């Protein structure tokens, strides 16, 4: 599969903003397109990337159980679900977006999730880079994939709460049924230089507060409109270089 980057952190830390900037910076670094996976139930990655998904994997999964997805001639319902997952990809210039949607409800999704796991593994092999924007608990990632993560990036604000959160995510990662390579933290939205150190976690860098990012967010505009010379983009480029530095 492609080089896998997972982004995690609490809501409101700038996690999705960093994810979008990294997707933008990854375009062109491989002959294949970038796969951006929005695995945060809040599903805002499409907004920051300037694309609008037509559906989510969660909606398709519900449709399978409610028998709204009708199998075609010679294929079963779960095969039809796998095909619908493929059709749910939102294609853009240099990247594709897959939106997971909300976690499961009380119904049993075991068969559908097995189909989805196989689909995601096969899909990821077609891309040079796969970047996943997760919720802090990373439940989508732990339940939906059986592949390894090359780099886990924990986005946190440079505060005591941010430090505690980063360590909690690190401990959670150790309990997940997957292999995680390098782990690092990115301090977000700081108005001054940050020199915090964490036990067991590298520091990939700091994304400063950037008024231009805030203005785009207020207007609901894509981060592809952000100047490459902006403070946030320059910081993100340095962070990506450290992420890809094996």
C-alpha positions as CSV (number, residue, x, y, z in Angstrom):
1,X,0.0,0.0,0.0
2,X,1.0,3.7,-0.2
3,X,2.9,5.4,2.6
4,X,0.3,5.8,5.4
5,X,0.0,8.9,7.5
6,X,-2.6,9.0,10.3
7,X,-3.5,12.3,11.9
8,X,-5.1,12.2,15.4
9,X,-6.1,14.7,18.1
10,X,-9.0,16.3,19.9
11,X,-11.5,18.4,18.0
12,X,-10.6,22.1,17.8
13,X,-6.9,21.6,17.8
14,X,-6.4,22.3,14.1
15,X,-6.1,18.6,13.2
16,X,-8.2,18.8,10.0
17,X,-6.5,22.0,8.9
18,X,-3.1,20.3,9.2
19,X,-4.5,17.2,7.4
20,X,-5.6,19.4,4.5
21,X,-2.3,21.2,4.2
22,X,-0.4,17.9,4.2
23,X,-2.7,16.5,1.5
24,X,-2.0,19.6,-0.6
25,X,1.8,19.3,-0.1
26,X,1.8,15.5,-0.9
27,X,0.3,16.0,-4.3
28,X,3.0,15.5,-6.9
29,X,5.4,13.6,-4.6
30,X,4.3,10.3,-6.1
31,X,3.1,9.3,-9.6
32,X,-0.1,8.2,-8.1
33,X,-2.8,10.5,-6.6
34,X,-3.1,11.0,-2.8
35,X,-5.9,9.2,-1.0
36,X,-7.4,11.5,1.7
37,X,-9.6,9.5,4.2
38,X,-11.9,11.5,6.4
39,X,-12.4,9.2,9.4
40,X,-13.5,11.9,11.8
41,X,-17.3,11.5,12.4
42,X,-17.5,15.3,12.2
43,X,-16.5,15.0,8.5
44,X,-15.0,18.4,7.7
45,X,-12.0,17.4,5.7
46,X,-13.9,17.9,2.4
47,X,-14.6,21.5,3.3
48,X,-11.0,22.3,3.9
49,X,-10.0,20.6,0.6
50,X,-12.7,22.3,-1.4
51,X,-14.7,19.2,-2.4
52,X,-18.1,17.9,-1.3
53,X,-18.6,14.2,-0.9
54,X,-21.9,12.9,-2.3
55,X,-22.2,10.2,0.4
56,X,-20.3,8.5,3.3
57,X,-19.3,4.9,4.0
58,X,-21.6,5.0,7.0
59,X,-24.6,5.9,4.9
60,X,-23.8,3.1,2.4
61,X,-23.3,0.6,5.3
62,X,-26.8,1.6,6.6
63,X,-28.3,1.1,3.2
64,X,-26.9,-2.4,3.1
65,X,-28.7,-3.3,6.3
66,X,-31.9,-1.5,5.2
67,X,-31.6,-3.3,1.8
68,X,-31.5,0.0,-0.1
69,X,-28.5,-1.2,-2.0
70,X,-29.8,-3.8,-4.5
71,X,-27.4,-6.4,-5.8
72,X,-27.0,-6.6,-9.5
73,X,-27.2,-9.7,-11.6
74,X,-24.8,-12.4,-10.4
75,X,-23.5,-10.5,-7.3
76,X,-24.5,-10.5,-3.7
77,X,-25.5,-7.6,-1.4
78,X,-22.1,-7.3,0.2
79,X,-20.4,-7.3,-3.2
80,X,-22.8,-4.5,-4.2
81,X,-21.7,-2.7,-1.1
82,X,-18.1,-3.0,-2.0
83,X,-18.9,-1.6,-5.5
84,X,-20.8,1.3,-3.9
85,X,-17.8,2.1,-1.7
86,X,-15.7,2.4,-4.8
87,X,-18.3,4.8,-6.3
88,X,-18.3,6.9,-3.2
89,X,-14.8,8.2,-3.8
90,X,-14.8,11.9,-4.5
91,X,-12.2,12.6,-7.2
92,X,-10.3,15.9,-7.3
93,X,-7.2,17.3,-8.9
94,X,-4.3,15.2,-7.5
95,X,-6.2,13.5,-4.7
96,X,-9.3,11.4,-4.0
97,X,-11.4,11.8,-0.9
98,X,-13.1,9.0,1.0
99,X,-15.5,10.1,3.8
100,X,-16.3,7.5,6.5
101,X,-19.1,9.3,8.4
102,X,-20.4,8.5,11.8
103,X,-19.6,5.3,13.8
104,X,-22.0,2.4,13.9
105,X,-25.3,2.4,15.7
106,X,-26.8,-0.6,17.6
107,X,-27.1,-2.8,14.5
108,X,-24.6,-5.5,13.6
109,X,-22.2,-4.4,10.8
110,X,-19.7,-7.3,11.0
111,X,-20.1,-8.6,7.5
112,X,-20.2,-5.1,6.0
113,X,-17.2,-4.1,8.0
114,X,-15.2,-7.1,6.7
115,X,-16.1,-6.1,3.2
116,X,-15.1,-2.5,3.9
117,X,-11.8,-3.7,5.4
118,X,-10.9,-5.6,2.3
119,X,-12.0,-2.7,0.1
120,X,-9.8,-0.2,2.0
121,X,-6.8,-2.5,1.9
122,X,-7.2,-3.0,-1.9
123,X,-7.9,0.7,-2.4
124,X,-4.9,1.9,-0.5
125,X,-2.5,-0.1,-2.7
126,X,-3.5,2.2,-5.6
127,X,-2.1,5.4,-4.1
128,X,1.4,6.6,-3.3
129,X,0.3,8.3,-0.1
130,X,-2.7,7.7,2.1
131,X,-3.5,10.3,4.7
132,X,-6.3,9.7,7.3
133,X,-7.8,12.4,9.4
134,X,-9.0,10.6,12.6
135,X,-10.9,11.4,15.7
136,X,-8.9,11.3,18.9
137,X,-10.1,7.7,19.6
138,X,-9.1,6.5,16.1
139,X,-12.0,4.0,16.2
140,X,-12.5,4.1,12.5
141,X,-8.9,3.3,11.9
142,X,-8.7,0.5,14.4
143,X,-11.9,-1.2,13.3
144,X,-11.7,-0.7,9.5
145,X,-8.2,-1.5,8.5
146,X,-5.7,-4.3,8.8
147,X,-2.8,-2.4,7.4
148,X,0.2,-0.7,9.1
149,X,0.6,3.0,9.7
150,X,3.9,4.4,8.8
151,X,3.6,7.6,10.8
152,X,1.1,8.7,13.4
153,X,0.9,12.5,13.9
154,X,-0.8,13.7,17.1
155,X,-2.0,17.3,16.9
156,X,-2.3,19.1,20.2
157,X,-2.2,22.6,21.6
158,X,1.0,23.4,23.6
159,X,-0.7,23.3,27.0
160,X,-0.8,21.0,29.9
161,X,-4.1,19.6,28.5
162,X,-2.5,19.1,25.2
163,X,0.4,17.2,26.7
164,X,-1.9,14.9,28.6
165,X,-4.0,14.3,25.5
166,X,-1.0,13.4,23.4
167,X,0.1,10.8,26.0
168,X,-3.4,9.4,26.2
169,X,-3.5,8.9,22.4
170,X,0.0,7.3,22.6
171,X,-1.2,4.8,25.2
172,X,-4.4,4.1,23.2
173,X,-2.3,3.4,20.1
174,X,-0.4,0.7,21.9
175,X,-3.7,-1.2,22.4
176,X,-4.8,-1.0,18.8
177,X,-4.7,-4.2,16.6
178,X,-2.3,-2.7,14.1
179,X,1.4,-1.8,13.7
180,X,2.3,1.9,14.1
181,X,5.8,3.0,13.0
182,X,7.0,6.5,14.0
183,X,4.9,8.7,16.3
184,X,5.2,12.4,16.7
185,X,3.4,15.4,17.9
186,X,2.6,18.7,16.2
187,X,2.0,21.7,18.4
188,X,-0.8,23.7,16.9
189,X,-2.0,27.3,16.9
190,X,0.9,28.6,19.0
191,X,1.6,32.3,19.0
192,X,5.2,31.8,20.1
193,X,8.0,29.3,19.7
194,X,7.2,26.0,21.5
195,X,9.9,24.0,23.3
196,X,7.8,21.3,25.0
197,X,9.2,17.8,25.1
198,X,7.3,14.5,25.5
199,X,8.4,11.2,26.8
200,X,8.2,8.6,24.0
201,X,6.9,11.0,21.4
202,X,9.0,12.9,18.8
203,X,8.1,16.5,18.0
204,X,7.6,17.1,14.3
205,X,7.1,20.8,14.7
206,X,4.8,23.7,15.4
207,X,2.1,25.3,13.3
208,X,1.7,28.9,14.3
209,X,-1.5,30.7,14.5
210,X,-2.2,32.2,11.1
211,X,-4.8,34.8,10.5
212,X,-5.0,33.8,6.8
213,X,-6.0,30.3,7.8
214,X,-8.6,31.7,10.2
215,X,-10.2,33.9,7.5
216,X,-10.5,31.0,5.1
217,X,-12.1,28.8,7.8
218,X,-14.6,31.6,8.6
219,X,-15.6,31.8,4.9
220,X,-15.6,28.0,4.4
221,X,-13.0,28.2,1.7
222,X,-10.5,25.7,0.6
223,X,-6.9,25.6,2.0
224,X,-5.7,25.3,-1.5
225,X,-6.3,29.1,-1.6
226,X,-3.8,29.6,1.2
227,X,-0.6,31.2,0.0
228,X,2.3,28.8,-0.1
229,X,4.3,31.5,1.6
230,X,2.0,31.8,4.6
231,X,3.4,31.0,8.0
232,X,1.1,27.9,8.4
233,X,2.0,26.5,5.0
234,X,5.7,27.0,5.5
235,X,5.5,25.2,8.9
236,X,3.4,22.4,7.4
237,X,6.1,21.9,4.7
238,X,8.8,21.5,7.3
239,X,6.6,19.1,9.3
240,X,6.0,17.0,6.2
241,X,9.7,16.8,5.5
242,X,10.3,15.5,9.0
243,X,7.4,13.0,8.6
244,X,8.8,11.6,5.4
245,X,12.4,11.6,6.6
246,X,13.0,7.9,7.3
